[in-house]
């Protein structure tokens, strides 16, 4: 009998021991923090995700709980050159180790190239997927070649109609000339 794993309430240790596999294609509307990063997005995209549990056997006979994560989506972001939408493909492939508590996680993290999280019997794996996708978003999204020229101007309209302005130190010069 297959265990019906719930990615929102995942028993990580049991999932890893059974080499559990979860995957899905979920509407972007179900990822509110990721959707908030969109530029003029309609939420009609989707996120393809996959979670695989595993036990990493240690030399002493014990095992480390591992979780492999893969997620991919296309998110419309604002191009920082032309300020128009640019669809960015975001791909995340990560592995995580799990420790019994914060102290153990901190100790393991110093020796491991993988990120170490605290194990839980009620782990929200989809929040982890969303976190990783958000962290993988480009800091400066842009087109390779912008389809339109940037809406730039060398003159600020607010100051264009101001006309000639007095020199800011003209008042001081007038005081100096009085003496």
Buried (B, 14 or more C-beta within 10 A) or exposed (E): EEEEBEBEEBBBBBBBBBEBEBEBEBEBBBBEEBBEBBBEBEBEBBBEBBBBBBBEEEEEEEBBBBBBBBBBBEBBBBBBBBBBBBEBEBEBEBBBBBBEEEEBBEEBBEEBEBBBBBBBEEBBBBEBBBBBBBEBBEEEBBBEEBEEEEEEEEEEEEEEEEEEEEEEEEEEEEEEEEE
